[in-house]
Amino acid sequence: MSITVNGIDELKKLAGSDLGTSEWIEVTQERINTFADATGDHQWIHVDPEKAAEGPFGAPIAHGYLTLSLFIPLFTELLDVQGVTTKVNYGLNKVRFPSPVKVGSRIRLVGRLAEVEDVAGGVQITVDGTIEIEGGAKPAAVLQSLSRFYA
């Protein structure tokens, strides 16, 4: 369920709040192959199901950066900031990939709005995110994302 805020002042009031949990999305072989084509990373562990089945994870796995890139669509399920002119990804403070995402797995995001800081013309938010794997003992990714919203 998405939290909707209208403008920077409402966004500031959410600092320190849990944003909730996104819906599950499936990581398919088609998605992995499309990412491989987009990035040029065609390592067998991602795109060769037969060889990957005999590899260390028993199946193809998503690229770590594919998992990371899914943060944005998952995050937009959690927080909708309206009343701003521009929304910009500003970067990451830290990222870890504790567990691989096997093809066919479902992932979701658990988010917390850790901080809202003033910047010239707007605010920068810091979001603590955990991308969970359905049924997994460890998350797929743990990250701290930075975004900027301009009035």
QUIWOHU-V551166 format. One record per residue. N is the residue number from 1. PHI is phi in whole degrees, -180 to 180 (999 if undefined). PSI is psi in whole degrees, -180 to 180 (* if undefined). Layout:
n = (N N)
phi = (PHI PHI)
psi = (PSI PSI)
This chain:
n = (1 2 3 4 5 6 7 8 9 10 11 12 13 14 15 16 17 18 19 20 21 22 23 24 25 26 27 28 29 30 31 32 33 34 35 36 37 38 39 40 41 42 43 44 45 46 47 48 49 50 51 52 53 54 55 56 57 58 59 60 61 62 63 64 65 66 67 68 69 70 71 72 73 74 75 76 77 78 79 80 81 82 83 84 85 86 87 88 89 90 91 92 93 94 95 96 97 98 99 100 101 102 103 104 105 106 107 108 109 110 111 112 113 114 115 116 117 118 119 120 121 122 123 124 125 126 127 128 129 130 131 132 133 134 135 136 137 138 139 140 141 142 143 144 145 146 147 148 149 150 151)
phi = (999 -87 -95 -110 -124 -113 93 -68 -62 -67 -63 -59 -67 -87 -52 87 -93 -73 -99 100 -131 -76 -74 -76 -129 -88 -99 -92 -64 -61 -63 -63 -64 -63 -65 -60 -64 -67 -105 78 -99 -106 -55 -56 -64 -100 -115 -115 -56 -67 -66 -65 -62 -97 -85 -67 -111 77 -169 -63 -123 -70 -61 -58 -74 -66 -57 -62 -65 -75 -54 -63 -63 -70 -64 -66 -74 -92 -138 -118 -100 -106 74 -125 -90 -144 -124 -134 -70 -106 143 -136 -87 -158 -145 -137 -120 -65 -145 -71 -102 -75 -54 89 -71 -113 -126 -151 -111 -111 -127 -139 -83 -71 -156 -130 -120 -71 -134 -56 84 179 -137 -115 -109 -114 -115 -87 -126 -127 -96 -91 -107 -56 79 -85 -77 -124 -73 -75 -152 -128 -149 -129 -106 -117 -135 -122 -125 -111 -71)
psi = (131 141 127 131 150 99 171 -38 -41 -36 -43 -34 -18 -7 131 1 147 138 -9 -157 135 175 163 143 145 138 103 164 -35 -43 -43 -45 -41 -41 -42 -43 -41 -33 -14 11 92 34 139 -32 -18 -41 -2 90 -38 -50 -40 -31 -27 1 -170 -18 -5 5 163 149 153 149 143 -39 -23 -48 -45 -41 -25 -8 -43 -54 -33 -41 -38 -17 -24 -39 126 111 113 171 23 157 -31 140 126 132 130 -20 -164 141 -40 150 138 149 80 -27 139 155 109 148 138 -10 157 139 159 165 135 125 153 131 94 -39 147 118 144 138 166 117 1 -145 156 131 148 123 125 121 144 121 111 152 127 123 0 146 -29 153 160 -37 146 127 164 113 145 133 154 142 127 139 *)
